Amino acid sequence: MRRGGRARAVSPHCRGHPRGEDGSADLRYVLAVARTIATHLNRYSIVITKSTVPVGTADKVRAELERTLDERGVKVEFDVVSNPEFLKEGAAIADFMKPDRVVIGTDNPRTTELMRALYEPFTRNHDRLIVMDIRSCELTKYAANAMLATKISFMNELANIAERVGADIEKVRIGIGSDPRIGYSFIYPGTGYGGSCFPKDVQALIRSAHEVGHEPQILNAVESVNARQKEVLFRKMQRHFTAGLKGRTIALWGLAFKPNTDDMREAPSRTLIDLLLNAGAQVRAYDPVAAVEAQRIYAGAAAFTLAKNAYQAAQGADALAIVTEWQEFRSPDFERLKQILKAPIIFDGRNLYDPAMVSRFGLTYHAIGRGKPLVTP
């Protein structure tokens, strides 16, 4: 790219940033990379902050660059740009190659044109570039993840209501999803959201709001509902096994926070496993790709074991819990499950099956928000 000299685009945020104990984003490593960039800066460059960083991070990066350049006693022109990524875990390469939008935050028109040239090979069909000021761009990434997390928690709240009033949340989901203003994305009820983005981003946005004197009541509720939802399968088991869970073996299908990844950060499976182990239960789990990560997390937990396949996990178990909606779990052999489970009970945290069909195989089926119609006098 050439525009008044050769421009280089470098990023001080090609790695994740940790979260502080108070939920705030820890920017030490981002600023350390900014210092490293400034140590080697010798001609005009665009310094890009990627991923999710709090509003005002670009200003801190700029100040760090200027401070380091002053210490070196050199004057080098540079621009700082906010360019958050919107990549889905498990589909990052496809999302990068065919982005649905590219959001750019800059205060320099020249930089906008250089960024447009950088992304031109990936936006040839039509212009997907959205340009705004830097602080709005930084907030956009948080707002996107917080909105998706809100949809998930809202549907989980509705599922809990549906279960109590005798409605089927899956039918409700279809009914509201057909409204184009709502849509079907992120309105699947389940055991709560996890992973590396939604939990930390909601908490960081709450913290940012507190820092400017605002109490974000909706975000507080989103986080509270999600924490409670991660316990929903365990509470169902407690109600079913009235004599307690101690000594029982629970089979778990799915450990990753979502399919197509081995990521167990903040995964609902971890909450369920911890509750079961604390209740004295044995947990036998299977996940197509997250076994190594699970072994690392639960090393030394004698009551937690990993199975080689789904049916080995279910063999002789007092109940089966489905936590991650892997494709291979969508069409199981129910007759085989009925034979190998010690007790024919399924706790489905992802609503993978039709309750009537499962019941025809003689299995007791507990799902999320799928209440039975109430008989009124």
C-alpha positions in Angstrom: 0.0 0.0 0.0 1.4 3.4 -0.9 0.0 6.7 0.0 2.6 9.4 0.7 5.2 6.8 1.4 5.0 3.1 2.3 2.5 2.2 5.0 2.7 -0.9 7.2 -0.2 -2.3 9.2 0.8 -3.8 12.5 -1.4 -5.0 15.3 -0.7 -4.8 19.1 -3.5 -7.3 19.7 -2.8 -10.6 18.1 -3.3 -12.4 21.3 -6.0 -12.7 23.9 -6.0 -10.4 26.9 -6.8 -11.7 30.4 -9.6 -10.5 32.6 -9.0 -8.8 35.9 -10.5 -10.1 39.1 -13.2 -7.3 39.0 -14.2 -8.3 35.5 -12.4 -5.5 33.7 -10.1 -6.2 30.7 -6.4 -6.4 31.6 -4.5 -4.4 29.0 -1.0 -5.0 30.2 -0.1 -7.3 27.3 -1.7 -5.0 24.7 0.3 -2.0 26.0 3.5 -4.1 26.2 3.1 -5.0 22.5 2.5 -1.3 21.7 5.8 -0.5 23.4 7.5 -3.2 21.4 6.1 -1.8 18.2 7.3 1.7 19.1 10.8 0.4 19.9 11.1 -0.7 16.2 9.0 1.9 14.5 11.1 3.7 11.8 8.6 4.8 9.1 4.9 5.5 8.8 2.7 2.7 10.0 -0.9 2.0 10.9 -1.1 0.3 14.3 -4.3 -1.7 14.5 -6.1 -2.9 17.7 -8.0 -6.1 17.0 -10.6 -8.1 19.0 -12.4 -6.8 22.0 -10.8 -4.0 24.0 -12.5 -1.4 26.2 -13.5 2.0 24.9 -10.5 4.2 25.2 -7.9 1.5 24.5 -6.8 3.1 21.2 -6.0 6.3 23.1 -3.9 4.3 25.6 -2.1 2.5 22.7 -1.4 5.9 21.1 -0.1 7.4 24.3 2.2 4.3 24.8 3.5 4.6 21.3 4.2 8.3 21.7 5.9 7.8 25.1 8.2 5.1 23.8 9.1 7.1 20.7 9.9 10.2 22.9 12.2 8.0 25.0 14.0 6.9 21.8 14.2 10.6 20.7 12.7 9.9 17.3 9.7 11.3 15.4 7.8 8.8 13.4 4.3 9.4 11.9 1.7 6.7 12.8 -2.0 6.2 13.0 -3.9 4.0 15.5 -7.0 2.2 14.1 -9.6 0.1 15.8 -10.6 -2.9 13.7 -12.4 -5.5 15.9 -12.8 -9.0 14.6 -16.1 -10.7 14.4 -15.0 -14.3 13.9 -16.9 -17.2 15.2 -14.9 -19.9 17.0 -14.9 -23.0 14.9 -15.5 -21.0 11.7 -12.9 -18.2 11.9 -11.2 -18.8 8.6 -14.4 -18.8 6.7 -15.6 -15.7 8.5 -12.3 -13.9 7.7 -12.4 -14.9 4.0 -16.0 -13.8 3.6 -16.8 -11.3 6.3 -20.4 -10.0 6.7 -18.9 -6.7 7.8 -15.6 -5.0 8.4 -15.8 -2.3 11.1 -13.1 0.4 11.1 -12.5 3.1 13.7 -10.3 5.9 12.6 -9.9 9.6 12.8 -7.9 10.0 9.6 -9.4 9.8 6.1 -6.1 8.7 4.6 -6.1 5.7 7.0 -9.6 4.8 5.9 -8.4 4.5 2.3 -5.4 2.4 3.3 -7.6 0.1 5.3 -10.1 -0.2 2.5 -7.2 -1.3 0.2 -6.1 -3.8 2.8 -9.5 -5.5 2.9 -10.4 -5.1 -0.8 -9.5 -8.7 -1.7 -12.1 -9.9 0.9 -14.9 -7.5 0.1 -14.9 -7.6 -3.7 -18.6 -8.6 -4.1 -19.8 -5.5 -2.3 -18.5 -3.0 0.1 -18.7 -4.3 3.6 -16.6 -1.7 5.2 -18.2 0.3 8.0 -16.2 3.4 9.1 -16.8 5.3 12.3 -14.9 7.1 15.0 -12.5 5.0 17.1 -14.5 5.0 20.4 -17.7 4.0 18.6 -15.9 1.2 16.9 -14.5 -0.1 20.2 -18.0 -0.1 21.7 -19.5 -1.8 18.7 -17.6 -5.0 19.4 -18.8 -5.1 23.0 -22.3 -4.2 22.0 -22.5 -7.0 19.4 -21.4 -9.7 21.9 -23.6 -8.3 24.7 -26.6 -8.3 22.4 -26.1 -11.9 21.4 -25.6 -12.9 25.1 -28.8 -11.0 25.9 -30.8 -13.0 23.3 -29.5 -16.2 24.8 -30.3 -15.2 28.4 -33.7 -13.9 27.4 -34.7 -17.2 25.7 -33.4 -19.1 28.7 -35.6 -17.0 30.9 -38.6 -17.6 28.6 -37.8 -21.3 28.7 -38.0 -21.4 32.5 -41.4 -19.6 32.3 -42.6 -22.0 29.6 -41.8 -25.0 31.7 -43.8 -23.7 34.6 -46.9 -22.7 32.6 -47.1 -25.8 30.5 -45.8 -24.3 27.2 -43.2 -25.7 24.8 -40.4 -23.2 24.3 -39.4 -24.8 21.0 -42.8 -23.9 19.5 -42.5 -20.5 21.0 -39.0 -20.1 19.4 -40.4 -20.9 16.0 -43.3 -18.6 16.5 -41.1 -15.6 17.4 -38.2 -16.4 15.1 -40.4 -16.1 12.1 -40.6 -12.4 12.9 -37.8 -10.9 10.8 -37.2 -8.3 13.5 -36.2 -11.1 15.9 -34.9 -13.9 13.6 -33.8 -17.4 14.6 -30.2 -16.7 15.5 -29.2 -17.0 19.2 -32.7 -17.8 20.4 -32.1 -21.5 21.1 -32.7 -22.2 24.8 -30.1 -24.3 26.6 -27.7 -24.4 29.5 -26.3 -21.0 29.1 -23.5 -19.4 27.1 -19.8 -20.0 27.7 -16.5 -19.6 25.8 -13.8 -17.0 25.7 -15.9 -14.1 24.5 -19.5 -13.6 25.8 -18.7 -14.1 29.6 -15.7 -11.8 29.7 -17.2 -9.2 27.3 -20.4 -8.8 29.3 -18.5 -8.5 32.5 -16.0 -6.0 31.0 -18.9 -3.9 29.6 -20.5 -3.9 33.1 -17.2 -2.8 34.5 -16.8 0.0 31.9 -20.3 1.2 32.7 -19.5 1.3 36.5 -16.4 3.3 35.7 -18.5 6.1 34.2 -21.1 6.0 36.9 -23.8 3.9 35.2 -25.6 0.8 36.5 -26.3 -1.5 33.5 -29.3 -3.3 34.8 -30.0 -5.3 31.6 -26.4 -6.5 31.4 -26.5 -7.4 35.1 -29.6 -9.5 34.5 -28.0 -11.2 31.4 -25.1 -12.3 33.5 -27.3 -13.4 36.4 -29.6 -15.4 34.3 -26.7 -17.1 32.5 -25.1 -18.1 35.8 -28.3 -19.6 37.0 -29.0 -21.4 33.7 -25.7 -23.3 33.9 -27.1 -25.1 36.9 -30.4 -26.0 35.3 -29.6 -29.6 34.5 -28.2 -30.3 37.9 -31.4 -28.9 39.5 -33.5 -31.1 37.3 -31.4 -34.1 38.4 -31.9 -33.2 42.0 -35.7 -33.1 41.6 -35.7 -36.4 39.8 -33.3 -38.3 42.1 -35.1 -37.4 45.4 -32.8 -39.7 47.3 -29.8 -37.7 46.2 -27.0 -38.0 43.7 -24.3 -39.5 45.9 -23.0 -42.7 44.4 -24.8 -42.3 41.1 -23.1 -42.3 37.7 -24.0 -39.6 35.3 -23.0 -39.8 31.6 -22.2 -36.5 29.9 -22.3 -36.0 26.2 -20.4 -32.8 25.3 -17.8 -30.9 27.2 -16.8 -28.0 24.9 -18.9 -24.8 25.3 -20.1 -25.3 21.7 -19.6 -27.7 18.8 -16.5 -27.6 16.5 -14.1 -26.5 19.2 -12.3 -28.0 22.2 -12.7 -24.8 24.2 -14.0 -25.4 27.7 -13.6 -21.9 29.0 -16.7 -20.9 31.0 -18.4 -24.0 29.5 -21.7 -25.0 31.1 -20.3 -28.6 31.3 -17.8 -27.4 33.9 -20.5 -26.0 36.1 -22.5 -29.3 35.8 -19.5 -31.5 36.5 -18.4 -29.5 39.5 -21.9 -29.6 41.0 -22.2 -33.4 40.4 -18.8 -34.1 41.9 -19.6 -32.0 44.9 -22.8 -33.9 45.3 -20.9 -37.2 45.4 -21.7 -38.4 41.9 -19.5 -40.1 39.4 -19.2 -38.4 36.0 -18.3 -40.3 32.8 -18.0 -37.9 29.9 -17.5 -38.0 26.2 -16.6 -35.2 23.7 -15.4 -35.7 20.1 -12.5 -33.2 20.5 -12.3 -31.8 24.0 -11.1 -34.9 25.8 -7.5 -33.6 26.2 -8.7 -30.3 27.6 -11.0 -32.0 30.0 -8.2 -34.3 31.2 -6.1 -31.3 31.9 -8.9 -29.5 33.8 -10.0 -32.5 35.9 -6.6 -34.2 36.4 -6.7 -35.8 39.8 -10.5 -35.9 40.0 -11.0 -39.6 40.6 -14.8 -39.4 40.2 -14.4 -37.9 36.7 -13.5 -40.3 33.8 -13.5 -39.9 30.0 -15.1 -42.4 27.6 -13.9 -43.3 24.1 -17.3 -42.9 22.6 -20.8 -41.8 23.4 -22.2 -45.2 24.2 -19.3 -46.2 26.4 -20.1 -43.1 28.4 -23.7 -44.1 28.7 -23.0 -47.8 29.6 -24.5 -48.5 33.1 -25.1 -44.8 33.9 -28.0 -43.7 36.1 -28.8 -40.9 33.6 -27.5 -39.3 30.5 -27.0 -35.5 30.3 -26.5 -33.8 26.9 -24.6 -30.5 27.3 -23.1 -29.7 23.8 -25.0 -30.1 20.6 -22.5 -32.0 18.5 -23.8 -33.4 15.3 -23.2 -37.0 16.3 -25.5 -36.6 19.3 -28.5 -35.6 17.1 -29.6 -39.0 15.9 -28.6 -41.6 18.6 -29.8 -45.2 18.8 -32.5 -44.8 21.4 -33.1 -48.5 21.6 -29.5 -49.1 22.4 -29.5 -46.3 25.0 -32.6 -47.9 26.6 -30.6 -51.1 26.9 -27.3 -49.8 28.2 -28.5 -47.1 30.6 -29.0 -48.3 34.1 -31.9 -46.0 34.3 -33.5 -44.9 31.0 -33.3 -41.1 31.7 -32.1 -38.3 29.5 -31.5 -34.7 30.6 -31.2 -32.8 27.4 -29.6 -29.4 27.8 -29.9 -28.6 24.1 -33.4 -29.8 23.2 -32.1 -32.1 20.5 -35.0 -34.5 20.4 -38.7 -34.6 20.0 -40.1 -35.5 23.5 -42.9 -37.7 22.1 -40.4 -39.7 20.0 -38.0 -40.3 22.9 -40.9 -41.3 25.1 -42.0 -44.0 22.6 -38.7 -45.7 23.2 -39.4 -45.9 26.9 -37.0 -43.2 28.0 -37.8 -40.5 30.5 -36.9 -37.2 28.9 -36.2 -33.9 30.7 -35.4 -31.0 28.3 -35.3 -27.2 28.6 -38.5 -25.3 28.7 -40.6 -28.1 27.3 -43.5 -28.1 29.8 -46.5 -30.4 29.5 -49.9 -28.6 28.9 -51.6 -27.9 32.2 -55.1 -29.2 32.8 -57.3 -26.5 34.2 -60.5 -27.4 36.1 
